[in-house]
Amino acid sequence: MYVPTTKMFTSALLKQTIDTLLEHFPCIGCTEIGKSRMGQPIFALTVGKGKKAVLINAAHHANEWITTAIAMRFLEECATNLHRLENTTLHIIPMVNPDGVDLLAGIYGKSSVEYKNALTMTGEEPFPDGWKANIAGVDLNSNYSAGWEQAKFHKFARGYAKPGPRDYVGVFPLSEPETAAMAIYTLANDFAHTISLHTQGEAIFWQYQDYNPPGAKALALRLAAASGYELEDVPDTSSHAGYRDWFIETFNRPGMTIECGLGENPLPISDFDNIYKKVAPLLWEAIL
């Protein structure tokens, strides 16, 4: 196994892991789709040559970094079982928010400008474990254009009206280089559906407003059966401006958010094996 699953993923560990997988699996492709606020590359990895394209993305939220390990382990599993992907091309964006992940991991030292700026934004949230946002204090999964104004109204009403560790929607939709890169890459590819990995709750969210993409409910039920996760509805106060919302609204195709594991974020890497046992069958069901 080339993907480490015994320590926290950072942007540096992700780069090392990508290099290792590329060395051992020529079938894996790697593209830089954009850069973060701090100029770090955001990578998209591909495996398979089938006509059906499926996207898995992970770590929109900094304290959900364990989803990067899940995505990368699944990429390795797919490369090892390439014959199963004869009809599918899988795209994986394993770390949408590298700056936020590194902040949480302590890569930016306490004397750094980045750490000091983040510390001024924390409010009542525990730091760094409560940090979900990018380095600028924007919640990337609240920065897409689907219902952004509604999201702004609800988040502001709850006190998230300025940059901080969570739930701030930004100054306008796709204001962040990370979300802009996600949107551009998605628009450039003909994805049948998308899977967004988050934590936690062992739940599957598959709806946005009154949209009913063809095959969405059937796919959600298959994913639930494969994993044992429950289908859940998103309250209207939380159901706007996320990547899943934007994908469904833009393409009228299935978009799924998978809340992996149980506990309090950030989930410890010691939970990885138990989480992966449930999520891997779900991911295979999603791409085949």
C-alpha positions in Angstrom: 0.0 0.0 0.0 1.5 3.3 -1.1 -1.0 5.7 0.5 -0.1 6.4 4.2 -3.0 5.9 6.5 -1.4 6.3 9.9 -0.7 10.1 10.0 -2.4 13.3 9.1 -2.4 14.4 5.5 -0.9 17.7 4.7 -0.3 19.3 1.3 3.4 18.1 1.5 2.3 14.5 2.3 -0.2 14.7 -0.5 2.5 15.7 -3.0 4.8 12.9 -1.8 2.0 10.4 -2.1 1.0 11.6 -5.6 4.7 11.2 -6.7 4.8 7.7 -5.3 1.6 6.6 -7.0 2.7 8.1 -10.4 5.9 6.2 -10.1 4.2 2.9 -9.5 1.1 3.3 -11.6 1.6 4.7 -15.1 -2.2 4.6 -15.5 -2.7 7.5 -13.2 -2.8 11.0 -14.7 -2.1 14.2 -12.7 -3.1 17.8 -13.6 -2.8 21.0 -11.7 -6.2 22.7 -12.0 -5.4 25.9 -10.1 -3.7 27.3 -7.0 -4.8 28.1 -3.5 -4.7 31.5 -1.9 -1.1 30.7 -0.8 -0.2 29.6 -4.3 -0.2 25.9 -3.5 -1.2 23.6 -6.4 -4.7 22.0 -6.4 -4.4 18.6 -8.1 -6.8 16.5 -10.2 -5.9 12.8 -10.6 -7.4 10.5 -13.2 -7.5 6.8 -13.7 -9.4 4.7 -16.2 -10.3 5.3 -19.9 -14.1 4.8 -20.0 -16.6 7.1 -21.5 -18.4 7.7 -18.2 -16.6 10.4 -16.1 -17.1 10.7 -12.4 -15.6 13.2 -10.0 -14.7 12.6 -6.3 -13.5 15.6 -4.4 -12.3 15.8 -0.8 -11.2 18.3 1.9 -13.2 21.3 1.0 -13.1 21.8 4.8 -9.7 21.9 6.6 -10.7 19.8 9.6 -12.1 17.1 7.3 -8.6 16.3 5.9 -9.1 12.6 6.6 -11.2 12.6 3.4 -8.0 13.2 1.4 -6.6 9.9 2.8 -9.9 8.2 1.8 -9.8 9.6 -1.7 -6.1 8.7 -2.2 -6.5 5.2 -0.9 -9.4 4.7 -3.3 -7.3 6.0 -6.2 -4.7 3.4 -5.4 -7.3 0.7 -5.1 -8.7 1.7 -8.5 -5.2 1.7 -10.1 -4.6 -1.7 -8.7 -7.9 -3.0 -10.1 -7.8 -1.1 -13.4 -9.7 -3.8 -15.2 -12.8 -2.7 -13.3 -12.7 0.8 -14.8 -13.0 -0.2 -18.4 -16.2 1.9 -18.7 -15.3 4.7 -16.4 -12.8 7.5 -16.1 -12.5 8.5 -12.4 -11.3 12.1 -11.6 -10.2 12.8 -8.0 -9.5 16.2 -6.5 -8.1 15.0 -3.2 -7.5 18.3 -1.4 -9.5 21.4 -2.4 -8.3 23.4 0.6 -4.5 22.8 1.1 -3.9 26.1 2.9 -6.6 25.4 5.5 -5.4 21.8 6.0 -1.8 23.0 6.6 -3.0 25.7 9.0 -4.8 23.1 11.1 -1.7 20.8 10.9 0.5 23.5 12.3 2.6 24.0 9.1 2.2 27.7 9.5 4.1 28.3 12.8 2.7 30.4 15.6 4.9 33.3 14.7 3.7 33.4 11.1 1.5 36.0 9.6 -1.0 33.3 8.5 -1.3 31.8 12.0 -1.7 35.2 13.7 -4.3 36.3 11.1 -6.3 33.1 11.6 -6.1 33.4 15.4 -7.8 36.9 15.2 -10.7 35.3 13.3 -11.4 32.3 15.6 -14.1 33.8 17.9 -15.5 31.1 20.1 -14.5 28.2 17.8 -11.7 26.0 19.1 -8.4 26.7 17.3 -7.1 25.0 15.2 -9.4 22.0 15.4 -12.5 24.0 14.6 -11.0 25.5 11.4 -13.0 24.6 8.3 -12.3 27.6 6.1 -9.5 28.4 3.7 -6.6 30.6 4.8 -8.7 33.7 4.1 -11.5 32.6 6.4 -14.0 31.7 3.7 -15.9 28.4 4.0 -15.2 27.0 0.5 -18.3 24.8 0.6 -20.4 27.9 1.1 -18.9 29.9 -1.8 -20.6 28.5 -4.8 -23.3 30.3 -6.8 -26.3 28.0 -6.1 -28.4 30.0 -3.7 -25.5 32.0 -2.5 -27.7 35.0 -1.5 -29.9 32.6 0.6 -26.8 31.1 2.2 -25.5 34.6 3.0 -28.8 35.5 4.6 -28.9 32.4 6.8 -25.2 32.5 7.7 -25.2 36.2 8.5 -28.3 35.7 10.7 -26.4 33.1 12.7 -23.4 35.4 13.2 -21.1 34.2 10.4 -20.9 37.6 8.7 -17.1 38.0 8.3 -14.1 35.8 7.7 -13.6 33.1 10.2 -13.1 29.4 10.8 -16.5 28.4 9.4 -19.6 29.3 7.5 -18.5 32.7 6.0 -19.7 32.7 2.4 -17.2 35.2 1.0 -17.7 38.5 -0.7 -19.3 37.0 -3.8 -19.8 33.5 -5.3 -16.5 31.8 -6.4 -14.5 34.6 -4.8 -11.8 32.1 -3.8 -9.2 30.6 -6.2 -10.0 27.2 -4.8 -13.7 27.2 -5.6 -13.1 29.0 -9.0 -10.7 26.1 -9.9 -13.3 23.6 -8.9 -16.0 25.3 -11.1 -13.7 25.7 -14.1 -12.6 22.1 -14.0 -16.1 20.8 -13.5 -17.4 22.9 -16.5 -14.6 21.5 -18.6 -15.5 17.9 -18.0 -18.7 16.0 -18.7 -19.2 14.4 -15.3 -22.1 11.9 -15.0 -22.2 12.7 -11.3 -20.0 13.9 -8.5 -19.2 12.7 -5.0 -18.1 15.2 -2.4 -16.4 13.6 0.7 -17.0 15.3 4.0 -17.1 14.3 7.7 -19.0 13.3 9.8 -22.3 11.6 10.4 -22.5 8.5 8.2 -25.0 10.2 6.0 -25.7 10.8 2.3 -27.1 14.1 1.1 -28.3 13.9 -2.5 -30.9 16.7 -3.0 -30.9 20.4 -3.6 -34.1 22.3 -3.4 -36.7 20.9 -5.8 -34.2 19.6 -8.4 -34.7 16.0 -9.3 -31.9 14.9 -11.6 -32.6 11.7 -13.5 -31.3 8.7 -11.6 -30.3 10.7 -8.5 -32.6 8.9 -6.0 -31.7 5.5 -7.4 -28.0 6.2 -7.1 -28.4 7.5 -3.6 -30.2 4.3 -2.6 -27.4 2.2 -4.1 -24.8 4.1 -2.2 -26.7 3.7 1.0 -27.1 0.0 0.5 -23.4 -0.4 -0.2 -22.3 1.5 2.9 -25.0 1.3 5.5 -25.1 5.1 5.5 -28.5 6.8 5.8 -30.1 9.2 3.3 -30.8 12.5 4.9 -32.5 15.8 4.0 -30.6 19.0 4.3 -32.4 21.8 6.2 -33.0 24.8 4.0 -30.9 27.0 6.3 -27.9 24.8 5.4 -28.8 23.8 1.8 -27.2 26.5 -0.4 -23.9 27.5 -1.9 -22.2 24.1 -1.6 -20.5 22.3 -4.4 -23.2 19.6 -4.5 -25.8 22.3 -4.7 -24.0 24.1 -7.6 -23.4 20.9 -9.5 -27.1 19.8 -9.3 -28.4 23.3 -10.2 -25.9 23.8 -13.1 -26.1 20.3 -14.8 -29.3 18.7 -13.4 -27.2 15.6 -12.7 -26.7 13.7 -9.5 -24.4 15.3 -6.9 -23.8 13.5 -3.6 -22.3 14.6 -0.3 -21.0 11.7 1.8 -20.5 12.5 5.4 -17.9 9.9 6.4 -17.4 8.5 9.9 -18.8 9.4 13.3 -17.5 11.6 16.0 -16.2 15.2 16.3 -14.1 16.8 13.5 -11.3 16.4 12.9 -11.7 12.7 13.0 -8.5 10.9 14.1 -6.5 9.0 11.6 -7.0 5.9 13.8 -10.6 5.9 12.5 -9.4 5.5 9.0 -9.7 1.7 8.6 -13.3 1.6 10.0 -14.4 4.5 7.8 -12.8 3.1 4.7 -14.4 -0.3 5.1 -17.8 1.4 4.7 -16.9 4.1 2.2 -14.9 2.1 -0.3 -17.9 -0.1 -1.4 -19.9 3.1 -1.7 -17.3 4.6 -4.0 -17.1 1.5 -6.2 -20.9 1.6 -6.5 -20.6 5.3 -7.5 -18.1 4.8 -10.3 -19.2 1.5 -11.9 
